[in-house]
């Protein structure tokens, strides 16, 4: 079903020339279905959601050009998607070269679109011109409705092929484009959209394009709808990211155009120890950074060093990039007419000239701001100096740990029961709560590929400590040494000794706390472990059900009730409160045998939400944690105190 949104979106009128003549054709479509990963990254969840982004990006490009003020995204019950905008509408006139409508050209010809014609779009996120055609090629069904020139135009497709010609279905005074599509299950490993993933990206786009309204509705759940609109743009973005942190000063914001590059920056320091810096080019999330981010960081370090000499005249201070990032929250957004990205997925900017432009703008604007706000400078520089001292202390702590390790032999922690295989791709390590469970795990494991590291007690809460304090914690040192990656500035994912890092704790309050402490440590100091899919949580059974000689293990209350009913009378149910209650054989059969075990893979769908959650659960502020507990208390099923 195609929801045209006739009454939901009002048009934004524009007079710029945008017709079939502006649609440029480069090549055909067949390769997309054969190698979809080349165009959308992969055929997993990331690629699935990328389909939505491609369509929404077209609407945002219309907004950048001044012709769109509202975008609506709907997730339907069948996991199909509708995207509605009130832009100019895709051109509907005949393309003279191809003898078909411009709508059909955009939907069936790869690298066809207005993005190649600079009079249509001076700045664009959909630079490769593959958005509509790729989504069409990878959808089992797609419908497009265009409101343009007083008419509603409609066409239907399947797997990239038109099922009909473009036809006029009605009259309208509005303009805009509606695309409804259902991803092809033959292509994608999973076709269920995650609301939180889409909400995160749409919220970002609303922050990056101040004034535009973006709505997200999930018809699969009653009353699940959000509207994103931020008149303050990225200044509000910084304040949103930092909303449960303790700020050190007011949010700094500036925007300036230099050499045809629009530079927009907002930043603020907080009392915490973590860095949250986000960078974008033409609304594209450059998660690997690039020249714009390097220019920002270089200028920030230079300005703070200059300011430090003014504030601390009697001290010799030399801050590094590492020193100035502690507690920094920043958003760097640039608009570039001809961006050069490294790789098809467009996650790192390569334009060398952008480095100089951003560096110059940031240096000038921050120098002016700091000259007018000496107290802010003093506060920030003081925090940076503390960070520099802590970093030096952490370096000395690492050196001391290395020397101790060298004296003790191989350098691996003594309580680590390592595996015999030396190929990291085939190995996994269980980080186990307590010596008792650790002993059972050591006896029950497969020694070839499974390593066991028992933890004694709870590790340090790293949310409240700098790295040099963390390096004094024996349990954390044991983990760092066992994993082999190093930590902080020295972290190297290539040195990881195990493909899977599996957290195995009791199913009680203490176990949950230990798991949260471990996840906080990995997220704050070994983030790539999570981002690259190496961290898992083991799922030990909650109950052992026995009738006669027949034994079954179940993992939830609902499953226990069902199984007990099926087995009838004479059933003996044992509730496991801890891993130590299972003998080695039971632990292997239920929790460690790869052929039957259940593991939860830890992923980050929304980095901002993850950062806020760790701050709520493990940070200094009590009030946000109290509110969180009150809100979610009703969700608790089993509480062993």
Beta strands, then each sheet from edge to edge (+ up, - down):
strand 1: 70-75
strand 2: 81-85
strand 3: 94-95
strand 4: 100-101
strand 5: 139-148
strand 6: 151-158
strand 7: 161-162
strand 8: 167-171
strand 9: 176-183
strand 10: 213-218
strand 11: 224-228
strand 12: 252-258
strand 13: 261-269
strand 14: 276-281
strand 15: 284-285
strand 16: 328-335
strand 17: 416-417
strand 18: 428-433
strand 19: 450-455
strand 20: 500-504
strand 21: 535-538
strand 22: 543-547
strand 23: 550-554
strand 24: 572-575
strand 25: 599-601
sheet 1: 7+ 6- 5+ 9- 2+ 1- 10- 11+
sheet 2: 3+ 4-
sheet 3: 7+ 6- 8+
sheet 4: 12+ 13- 16+ 14+ 15-
sheet 5: 17+ 19- 18- 20- 21- 25+
sheet 6: 23+ 22- 24+
end
